[in-house]
């Protein structure tokens, strides 16, 4: 009975029920579409204020701590590996086409048709990143200009706080963000109902294709995760010259915790301990790099979110331009680099990406339904990718004890104060 109180379990059961109901009743299930649409609109309603408050608070709160060579190496590796994850996702999705099995009987909203038109010049694309009227951008949920405005506002706010010490505006926006997150949590209480109705309607129109499409989406994500895992091992072997055959055993414990809990936060203490005691990374490098990676090293999330972008485009029969693909990659990376973190879980992220790139949202319910499985893949890569980055950073300053790695010497990790990581734990779970 306790499992039935788990939101992911309830959503999973609702998804199965919706598919079965749609298969049984057929096209009549389309009458339930309006309930699913209400659920989607409730999420959409919160995206603009959530993104604005999140970006402004994150940027306005930045301090000068954590700079230096270790920080630059950490951020460099994280950005580089995140970019590789996004490219792998794009290539795989272009080959496998996980969303191509979906069909929609109705015409797409005319505003979405522009996504399939000829690309404008790169100069025009850059100009469109800046809105002449932020309220107009907010009213149409044009996300990139909103993000640009929020970043500039946050930087100006940061400068103002540094000069005056007055945090009133920052504290107000921080509280507003928490209220919006509470609103999203309330909305997510009806997620099982929304998912049931969305999938019932989708299955009534598309039939059992819904199931095969979901499996194709998950399969694409899994293949991408495996490719990136192999890539991580190759890179760390070439850079550190350590025996790669010993790595799986050293990462085994944290991998089991990651895939069974789908939580980077829960896994973090084990990751930190193993980095010092099994891999031989120095405590100072492990503390800094792994704590930063907890919220910024979400390589599995970047991979998965780029697949989501391609899936929605293919499901709506939209041919993304190169500019839109690059924008999708940029948003997927920024969502997980600590600046543009969108808490609230996968439904909010999926809607954010769809809204930002003007993609159809009809298939979002299907992605929400199978997100627990995608979350397993994301967390596996997020957790182990952080350890790889810590190894690469430590290797540059000879902060890996090779005797510990080769198991001829023992090391003991320091205990951590989990209360200090409470906020990062929450953000990491949002990425997972």
N, C-alpha and C positions, 0 to 999 in steps of 0.2 A: 504493500500500500504506500510505503514511503516513496517508492520510485514514481508513483503516479502523481506526486506533488512536484516532481522535477519538471521545469518548463520545457526542457528539450524533449523529455519523454512524452509530455502532453502534445507538443507540436508534432512529434513523430507519429503518434497514434492518430492525431487529427489528419495528418497527411495521408496515411494509409486508408483511413476511413473515407476521406474525400475522393481518393482515386477509385476505391471500390464503389462508392455511391455513384460517381460519374459514369463508370463502366455500366452499372446496372440500369440507371435511368436514362442515360444517353443525353441528347441535346437539351432535354428539359432542365438539366442541372445548370444550364446557363442562367436560369432565373435567380441563382444564388450569387451571381457575379457582383451584384450591387453591394452585398455585405463585405465581400473581399475588397471591393473598391474603397469602401469607407475606411477599412483597416489601413490600406495603403495610403489614403489621403491623410489620415491621422499622423502617420509617420512623416509624410512629406511636409505637413504643416509645421513640424518641429525642426526640420533640417536647417533652414536659413538662420533662425536665432541660435541654434545649437552650434553651427559652424562658426558664426561670427563671434559668439562669446568664447568658444574654445580657442580659436586662433588668437583673439585679443588677449585673453588671460595668459595663454602660454607664452606669447611674445612679450607681453608687458611684465611678466614675472621673471624673465631671463636675467641672470647675473653673470658676472665675468668669471665665475669659478669654473674649473674643469678645463681650462685652456692649456695649450702647450703641445709638445710633440705627441704625448700619449693620446691626447684628445683628438688631434688631427689624424693620427694613424687609425684610431678607432672609428671616427666618422668616415674617413676615406674608405676603409674596408667595408663598412656597413652600407654606404652609398653605392659602392661598386658592385657588391654582391646583390644588393637589392635591384640594381639596374639589370644585372644578368638574369635574375629571377623574372623580371618583367619581360625581357626579350624572349626567354625560354617559353613563357606563358603565351606570348603572341604567336610565336612560331608553331607551337603545339596546337593552339586553337585554330590557326589557319589551316593546318593539315587535317586534324581530326574533325573540326567543325562540330563541336558538341551541341550547339544550339540550332543547327540547320534542320533538325527533325521536327521542330515546332512549326505549326501553321496557325494563322489567325484568319478567320473568315471575314472579319471587318477590316475596313481600310484604316491605315495608320492615321493618327492625328496629322493634319497638314503641317503643323509646326515641326513634326519629326522628319518630314520628307527632305528638309534641307540637309539632313545628315548624309544623304545619298547623292547630293549634287556635286558639281565640280568644286574643287577646293579653291578658295581665294588665295591671293598671294600671301606669303609669310608676313609681309609687312602689315597687311590688313588684319591678319590673325593676331599679331602682337598688339596692334592698336585696340582690338576688341577686348583685350585683357583688362583694359582700363575703361571704366564707365564714366560718362559725364554726369550721371545722376544715379547715385548709389541706391536711392529709394526705388527707382525704376528697375534696377537690377534685382533688388530684393523682391519686388512685386512679381517678377517673372522667374525668380529662382535661377538667375544666370550666375552660376556659382563661381566661375573663375574671377570675374571682376569683384565679387563679394570677398573672395579670399585675398585678393590684392589689396583692397581697401582695409580689410581687417588686419593684415600684416603691417601696413603703414600706420594704421591707428594704434596698433599694439606697440610698435617701435616708438612712436611719438609719446605714447603713454609711459613707456619705460623711461624715456628721456626725462619726462616731466616728474616722475617719481624720484629719479636720481637727483634732480635739481632741488625739489621741494620737500621730498619725504612724505608727500600727501598721497596716500593709497586709497582714498575714498572711492574714486571711479573704478579702480581695479577690484576692490572688495565688493562693490556693487555688482560688477559684471561676473565676478566669481560666484556670488550668491545667485545671480540670475541663471548662470550655467547649471548650478546644482538643482534649481527649481525645474529647469527644462528637462534635466536628466530624470528627475522624479516623475515628471509628466510622461516621459517615454516609458519608464518602468510601469506606470499605470496602463498605458496603451498596450504594452506587451502582455498584459494579463488576458487580453482578448485575442492574442496571436493564434491560439489553437482554432478558434472559431473562424478567424480570417483566413488562415491557411486551408482549413477544411473547405470553405466556400470557394476559394480561388482554385484549388486543385479539382474540386468537383466540377466546376464550370469548365476548366481547362481540359479535363479528361472527357467530359461530355462532348466537347467539340473535337478533340484530337484523338480520343481513344487511348489504347494502351501505349501509343507512341510516347506519352508522358513518362512512362517508366523507363523505356529505353533511352530517352533523352537525358533523364536524371542520371542513369548509369554512365552515359557517355561523358557527362559533365564531371562526375566523380572520377571516372577513369582518366580523363585528361589531367585533372588535378593530381591524382596519384602518380601518373607517369612523370609529370613535371617535378614533383617532390623527389622522386627517385633519381631523376637526372641531376637535380641540384645537389642531392646528397653525394652522389658520385663526384660531381664537380668540386664540392667542398673538400672531399678526401684528397683528390688529385692536387688541388691548390696547396693545401696544408702540408702534403707530403713533399712537394717540390720546394716549398719555402723553408720548411723546418728540417727536412731530411730525416724525420722520425719514421719508425716502422709503422706503416698504416694498418698492418694486420692486428696490431694491439689496440687500435682505436675503438673498434666496435665493442669490445669487452669493457673498456673504460667508460663508454657512453651508455652501456646497457641499462644500468639502474635508472638513470634520469629519463631514458627513452620510455621505459615501461611506465613510469609515473606520468610522463607527458601524455602518452596515448590513452591511458586509462582515465585521467582526470581532465584532459583537454584544457589544461591550465598552466601557462608559463609561470604564474605567480606561485602556485602550489609547488611547482618543480624547482623554483629558484634556489631554495636552500641546498637542495641536493646538487644542483648544477655548480654552485659556488664551492661546496665541499669537494666534489669530485675534481673540479678544475685544479685545486691545490693539492689534494691528496693522491689523485690517480694520474692526472696529466702532468703535474709538476709546475704549473703556472704560479708565479709569485703572488702572494696575498694582495699586494698593492695593485698589480695589473688586474687580477681577478675581480677585486672589489670595484674598481672603476669601470672596466670594460663590460663586465657582466651586468652591472646595475644600469649602465647606459643602454645595453642591448635589451634589457627587459622591456623597454618601451620603444626603442628605436631599431632593434634588430629583428624585425618581423618579416623575414624573407619568405616564409610560407604564406603569410598574409598577402604580401605583394604579388606573389605568384597567383594565388587564388583570386585576388581582386581583379587582376588583369584578365584572367580567364572569364570572370563574371562580365567584364566589359565586352569581350568578344562574344560570349554566349548571348547576351541581350541583343547585340547588333545582329548576330546571325538569326536569332529567333524572330526578329522583326524584318529580316531580309534587307538589312541596311549595310551598304558597303562603306566602311570607315575609310576616310582619307588618311594619308600618312600623318598629317598634322593632328588628326583626332586620335590616332593610335599613340603618337608621342605624348599628347595631352593625357590620355588614359594612363600611360605608364607613369607620367609625372604625378598624377593624382594618387595612383596606387602607392607610389613611393612616399609621397608627402603625408599620406594618411598614416604612415607608420614610422615617420621620422621625428615624432614628438612635437612638431609645430602644428600640424593639422590633424590632430588626433580626434576622431569622432567617436566618443564613447556611446554606449547604448546597444552594442551588439551588431551582428551581421545585417539585420534588416535595415538599419539606419545607413550602414555603409553602402549596401546595394542600391538603396534609393538615392543616396548622395551621388554615386557614380552615374546612375541612369539619368538623374536630373542634370548633372554637370555636362554630360555629353549628349543630351537630348535623345536618349535611347528609350524605346518602348519598355513599359514596366509590366506587361501582362504576365511574363514568366517569372517575375521575382518571387511569387509564392512558391513555385517549385524549388527554387534555390534555397529559400528559407527552410523548406520541409526537409531537405537533405543536408542542411548545414552542420548538423552534429557530426556526420561522417567527414565532411570537408574540414571541420575543426580539428579532428584527429590528425589529418595530414598537415594542416597549418602548424599546429603546436609541435609536432615532431621536428619540422624543419626550423621553426623559430628557436626552439630550445637548443638543438645541436649546432645550429648555425652560430649561436652566440659563443659556444665553446670554441668553435673553429676560429672565430674572429679574435677571441682572447688569446689563442695560441699564436696567431699571426702577429698580433700586437706585441706579445711577450717575446717572440722570437727576434724581433727587431732590436731589442735592448738586452738580449741574452737573459731574459727573465723566465726561461723554462729550465727547470732542473731535470736534465736528461736522465739522471740516475733514478729519480722518482718515476719518470715516464717508463723507464726500462725495468722498474720494480726491483732495483737493487738498493733502494733507500726509501725510507718512509717520511712523510710530512704530515703535519696536523693543521687543519684549517681553523681559523678563528670562528667563534660563534657570531651570528648576526642578530641585530635587534630588528625583528620583523616589523615593529611599529614604525621604524624609520622608512620602511619600504611600502607602507600601506597604500599611498597614492599611486606609486608605480605598479604595484600589484593590480590595482583596479584597472589601470590603463592597459596593462599587459593582457589581462583577461578579455578586455574589449577587443584587442587585436586578434586573440585566439578565436 
